Amino acid sequence: MTDDEKNLGTCPIDRGLTLIGDRWSMLVLRDVQRGLTRYDQIRTSLGIAPNILARRLAALTETGLLEKRRYSQRPPRDDYLLTEKGRDFLPILAAIGAWGGKHVGGGALTRQIDVETGEAVRPVVIDANTGAPIGSRALRLEYPD
């Protein structure tokens, strides 16, 4: 069995990326988290072509990251809201943002602010078992039987 055959379908990173899709999908999730829940709000924020946004919203809804809630019958209009699965992706977005700010930053960047403390959020991905930041200790990949 080759390494590619061994990894087929067992890699959670591949599975996650397959579900999320692309940059536009992540930016849609970011905007919905920021409170931009309507098609026109998201389109204006991202400057995305209507056909691309429609496909991304449909895919994110179909995969269970977003849910649609009708707010107008005539014309039919929906809000897009994060599901539990979508909310579970928010720490990943924060980590990507922190990484991007550190390695691709430069100039003024947006920041996430904790509403209670007023402080900028400094995301860190840790191992819940040890409390150690991921990347600070050697890890090995274990394949399923």
C-alpha positions in Angstrom: 0.0 0.0 0.0 1.4 3.4 -1.0 1.4 6.4 1.3 -1.2 8.1 -0.9 -3.5 5.0 -0.6 -2.9 4.9 3.2 -3.9 8.6 3.5 -6.9 8.5 1.3 -9.8 9.5 3.4 -8.0 9.2 6.8 -6.5 12.7 6.9 -8.7 15.1 9.0 -6.9 18.1 7.4 -7.9 17.0 4.0 -11.4 16.3 5.1 -11.7 19.7 6.7 -10.3 21.5 3.6 -12.7 19.6 1.4 -15.6 20.7 3.5 -14.6 24.4 3.7 -13.5 24.6 0.1 -11.6 27.8 -0.5 -10.7 31.3 0.6 -14.1 32.8 -0.3 -15.8 30.3 2.0 -13.6 31.2 4.9 -14.2 34.9 4.3 -18.0 34.3 4.2 -17.8 32.5 7.5 -15.7 35.4 8.9 -18.3 37.9 7.7 -21.3 36.0 9.1 -19.5 35.8 12.5 -19.1 39.6 12.3 -22.8 39.9 12.0 -23.1 40.3 8.2 -25.8 37.8 7.7 -27.5 38.9 4.5 -26.5 38.3 0.9 -26.1 42.0 0.0 -24.1 42.7 3.2 -21.7 39.8 2.5 -21.4 40.7 -1.2 -20.6 44.3 -0.4 -18.0 43.4 2.2 -16.2 40.9 0.0 -16.6 42.5 -3.4 -17.4 39.0 -4.6 -19.2 38.2 -7.9 -22.9 37.3 -7.3 -22.6 33.8 -8.9 -19.5 32.9 -6.8 -21.2 34.1 -3.6 -24.4 32.2 -4.4 -22.4 29.0 -4.9 -20.4 29.5 -1.7 -23.5 30.2 0.4 -25.2 27.1 -1.1 -22.2 24.9 -0.4 -21.8 26.2 3.2 -25.4 25.6 3.8 -25.4 22.2 2.3 -22.4 21.1 4.3 -24.0 22.3 7.5 -21.7 25.3 8.3 -24.5 27.8 7.8 -28.2 27.7 8.0 -30.7 29.9 6.1 -33.5 31.7 7.9 -36.1 33.4 5.8 -36.7 37.1 6.9 -38.8 38.2 3.9 -41.4 36.2 1.9 -41.7 38.8 -0.9 -39.2 39.0 -2.3 -37.8 35.9 -0.8 -34.7 36.8 1.3 -32.7 34.8 3.8 -30.3 35.5 6.7 -27.3 33.1 6.8 -26.4 32.1 10.4 -23.6 30.0 11.7 -24.5 26.5 12.9 -22.7 24.7 15.7 -20.3 23.3 13.0 -19.7 26.8 11.7 -19.1 28.2 15.2 -16.6 25.3 15.7 -14.6 26.7 12.8 -14.2 30.2 14.3 -11.1 29.4 16.3 -9.5 28.0 13.1 -10.2 31.4 11.4 -8.7 33.2 14.4 -5.6 31.1 14.2 -5.3 31.7 10.4 -5.7 35.4 11.1 -2.9 35.4 13.7 -0.6 33.4 11.4 -1.4 35.8 8.5 -0.8 38.9 10.7 2.6 37.5 11.8 3.9 36.2 8.5 2.0 38.0 5.8 1.2 41.2 7.7 2.5 44.7 7.3 0.7 48.0 7.8 -2.5 48.3 9.6 -4.5 45.1 10.1 -7.9 44.4 11.6 -7.9 42.8 15.0 -10.5 40.8 17.0 -11.2 42.6 20.3 -12.6 40.8 23.4 -15.8 42.7 24.1 -15.5 42.1 27.9 -11.9 43.1 28.3 -11.4 45.5 25.4 -8.1 43.7 24.7 -7.0 42.3 21.3 -7.4 38.5 21.1 -4.2 36.6 20.7 -5.2 33.1 19.5 -3.1 30.1 20.3 -3.9 26.5 19.4 -3.1 24.2 22.3 -3.3 20.5 23.0 -6.1 20.2 25.5 -4.4 17.2 27.2 -1.1 19.0 28.0 -1.8 22.7 27.5 1.2 22.9 25.2 0.9 25.1 22.1 0.7 23.0 19.0 4.1 23.3 17.2 6.1 23.5 20.4 6.5 19.7 20.8 7.3 16.9 18.5 4.2 15.0 17.2 3.8 11.9 15.1 0.9 10.8 12.8 -0.9 7.7 13.8 -2.8 5.8 11.0 -6.0 4.0 11.7 -5.9 0.2 11.5 
